[in-house]
Amino acid sequence: MRDCSGKPTATRYAWRGFGAESATRRGTPTLAIPRNMFFRIYRYINVFSIDVAAGAAICACAVARVAGVKVLWPAFTALAVCVWLIYTVDHLLDARQIRHRAHSYRHQVHQQYFQPIAWTCGLMALAGIGILFYLPAAVLLNGLLLLSLVGIYFVAVRYVKGFYFPKEGIIALVYTLGIFLVGFSKDPSFLVMPMRILFVQLLLVAMTNVVLFAYLEYDSDLEDGQPSIVTHWGMPFTKYTLWLLLGLQYASLAAVIALGFESLLLWQYILLAMTFMLHLIFVKPSWFQNITYRIFGDLVFFFPSILLLS
């Protein structure tokens, strides 16, 4: 789609909620949530990043299972709590920074319920501190190191003028490092070659996920003054980046299957399904007008749960 100046613009996809009326008046499509109890409940699970946190724990458990590393439940619980806190604090900071009524449903919810969410973050942080006493020393040390790096990035982005580094890259890297941190801390020999390959593949999926959302939410980020890879480097660059990420993922899947890494074979079919879902959202966003793309985009991290059933 192009505007009157001939420049490409993104189609706006908004939740059917706070921002739906204004989007409809402008003649742009909205992503209406079906009047279905499951999707009505899951909408809030997604908005509050609960599925993102659960997905990280599921992926970490699946990775450890394939590597043959036994990890107890406190480590996965701590990972889920940390991921939820990072995502939620980031959304709260964004919501506080936006001085007007946000254009994205996610930020509108965090604006409207800022105090309750902030109190919940405090309670979750206390719960996380309680879980620390059940963690092995190596998991605790590596986790604190990763959290400190996240903290440094947050401070640099918020308070250092002129500093910019794609938030999407940091989010994807921290998410993937968290998934592998649990198994690596338990057994450093965990990172044999097959696991290194799997790390890169999951990083590509996470990168595609966050860059895709930034691509589809260009309009609301621009109107709310939220920096992203799209608002900083433009739609064409982001579109090429998405094609590059998808191409690298498909190539890696074909290479691993051809080279015969048996321990990763089932993972390759799961990663193929994850990548294809994100690919479909990218090329056919209009198919998701009735069920928001974020539901399926974040649900891909539940796909590895298949490995936990075997």
Secondary structure, 3 states (H helix, E strand, C coil): CECCCCCECCCCCEECCCCHHHHHHCCCCEECCCCCHHHHHHHHHHHCCHHHHHHHHHHHHHHHHHHCCCCCHHHHHHHHHHHHHHHHHHHHHHHHHCCCCCCCHHHHHHHHCHHHHHHHHHHHHHHHHHHHCCCCHHHHHHHHHHHHHHHHHHHHHHHCCCCCCCHHHHHHHHHHHHHHHHHHHHCHHHCCHHHHHHHHHHHHHHHHHHHHHHHHCHHHHHHHCCCCHHHHHCHHHHHHHHHHHHHHHHHHHHHHHHHCCHHHHHHHHHHHHHHHHHHHHHHCHHHHCCCCHHHHHHHHHHCCHHHHCC
